[in-house]
Amino acid sequence: MALILCIETGTDICSVALARDGQMIALRESDLGHEHARKVGVFTQELLREHNIAPDELDAVAVGKGPGSYTGLRIGVSFAKGMCYALGIPLLAIDSLRSLAACLVEEREAGIVDIEDWDNTILCPMIDARRMEVYAEHFATDLTPLSPVVAEVVTDRSFEEVLLQRKKLVIFGNGAEKCSGVLEWAEYVSVAPSARGLCAEAERKFKAGETEDVAYFEPFYLKDFIVTASKKKLF
């Protein structure tokens, strides 16, 4: 059985989980934002201490690779790489949109969310990409990817191919609010990004040997980070 530390910091939620054999055994989260650099280490330390686990007992570290917040992804990936380098253990990278979809599937199975016509549903996790743009991807309810990851400027014609397929589109994540007044034909549920969505996929990747090069791995930003000049007068 693999003991894996799972980290998701690609949005305003900082989330750290411990998973054993693909099942989450502990979770720490904060949605305060702008504190990821401090909280990811604190959460990790708390989880290991409370479960009497030494860092060198970890078999791997899994991290949400993006897309998402540039700063949040850098913090999570840098911390994960540092842990892997120091402990000499593998790094596992998980599609952040897939992990968000996994959270929805888990909540449906637990009876937390109710979605009718499940077999005819396409899952559309969304992560805020600023302005009216979102990062999105389509999945079948068994988490099979049905589309590439896109940076979509939301309009009333977004994702209309789902309508043509006569499928139901379920939208969720911190980018969903941008669509609610535009895509009135879609269904919306409240599901937040969480490290718990990484656990099962991290176990699968660990067993399959699908690891990353700790030295060269970079987050999946999808869009280039653009530095803008501050409008504040310094002098």
N, C-alpha and C positions, 0 to 999 in steps of 0.2 A: 504494500500500500504506500502511495506517495503522500508526503506531507508538503503542501504547497502554499506559499504566501501569495495572495492575490491582491493586486493594487489597481484601482481605477480613479484617475484624477483628471480626466479629460473635460470635465464640466465644472460648475461651481460646487459640486459635491466631491469631498475627499472621502474615499471609501477603501477600507483595508479588510480583508477576510483571510481566515485560515481554513484550508480545505484538506480533508483526509480521504483518500480514495474517491475523489470527485464530489464529496459531500461537504458542504460548509459546516464547520463546527463553531465558528466564532466570527463576529463582525463588529467593526467600529466605523461610524460615519459621522460626517459633519457637513451641513449645507450652508455654513457661514460665508464661504468663499474667501479668497485672498489669503488663506492661512494654510494652504496645502504644504508648503515647504516645511512648516513647523509640525503640522499634525500627522503627516504620513509617517514620520519617524516615531512620534509619540504613540500613535495607534499600534504600530508594529510592536513596539516595546511592551505595551500593555497586554496585547493579545498573547505574546509569547510568555510573559511572566505569569499571567492568570491561568495559563494551561500548563505551566511547568515545562515549557519547551525551550531548550537551548537553541540559539540560532544555527549551530552546526548540525542540528537534527533535521533542518529543512532539506527537502530533496530538490526543490526548484523555486523560482520566483516567477509568477505570471503577472503581466502588466497589460492594461488596455492600451493598444497601440495607436488609437485614433480612428477616425478623425475627431477633432475637438479643439478645445482651447490650446493655443500654442504654448502659453506659459504653463498651464496645468499638465499638459502632456510631457513637457520638458522635465518638470519636477518629478512626476511619477516614474518616467523612464530612467532618469538619472539615478534616482534612489534605488530602483530595481537593479540597474546595472552595477551600482556600487555594492549592493548586497551579494549579487552573484559573483562578482570579482573577488570580494573579500572571503567568501565561503567556498569558492570553487565549485559552484553548482550551476545548472543550466538556467538560461533565461527563456521564457515562453512569452510570445506576443499574441494577443487576442484582439480580433476586430471588435472595436468598442460598440459598433452598431449591432453586431451579432450578440454581444453580451447583454445589451439592452433588450433585444428581442427575447433572449433566454430568460430574463427577469419576468417578462410578460407571460411567457409560457408557464413558468413556475408559479406565478400568482394565480393564473387561471386554474392550474391543477390543484392549488390549495383552496380554491373557491373564493379568492379575494376579489377577482374581477370576473364578470360574466359576459361572455361574448357568444351570441347566437350564430348559427350557421358556420361553425368553426371550420368545417372541412372546405368551405368555399371562401375562406378568408385569406387575404394577403396581409402580412404584418409589415408595417412601415415605421421603424424606429427613426427618430429625428433628433439631431443635435444642433443647437443654435449656432449659426455661423455669422451672426450680426446682420443688421438691417433686415431685409425681407428674405434673407438667404438661409438655407438649412443644409446640413449634411444628412443624406437619407440613403436608405437601401431597402430593397424588398426581400422578404423571406416567406417561404411556405411555413405552415404551422409546425412542421417538423424541423424548422430552422435551416432548410436547404436554401441557399441564396438564389434569388430569382432575377437579380439585376446587379450591375456594378454599383459601387458607391459613387454618389453624385453630389455636387454642390449645386443645389437647386434654388433659383430665385422663384419664390412662390407667386403663382398667378392662378387665375381661375381655370387654366388649362393644364396645370401641373398634374402629372400622373393620370392623365385621361385615358391612357392605354388600359388601365385597370377597369375602367367603366366599359371599354370595348370588349373586355374579356368576361363581362358580367360577373365580376368578382367583388367581394366586399373589401374595402381598404380600411384597416385599423391603424390609426396614427397615434403615436405616443412618444414621450421623451420631452426634453426641455425646449425643443424647437416646434412642438405641436401647436402651441398657442398662436403662432404666426399663420397657421392654416385655418384655424377654427372659423374665422369670418369670411374665408375665401373659398374653401372646399367644403361646402355645406353637405355634400353627398357622402362624405366620409364619416366614419365612426371614430370617436376619440375616447381614449381611456387614460387614466393618470398612472403612469409607471415611470419611476426615476432611475437613472443610471446607478449601478451598484456593483461592487466587486463580487457579490454573490453570483452574478451572471457569468463570471469567468471560470468558476470552479470546475464544472463538468468538462468544458472544452480544454481547460488547462491539463486535466488528468489525461484526456485523450491524446493531446499533443505530447505530453511527457512519455506516455507509453509508446507512441509512434516515433519518438526521437526527433520531433519537429521543433528543434531549438534554434535560437538565434545566436549570432556572433556577438558576444558581449562588447567587444571593442568597437564594432562598426555599426551596430544596430541603431537606427534612428526612428522616431515616431512617424506615423503616416499622417502628414498634415493636410494633404489633398490640395490646399491652396498655399501659395507663398505667404510668408509673414511679411507684412508691410510696415515699415517704421515711418511714422509721421512726425513732423515737427510740432512741438508743443506750442500752443497759442499763448501760454502764460509768459509774462515778462519777468525775466530773472533779475534784471537791473533797471 
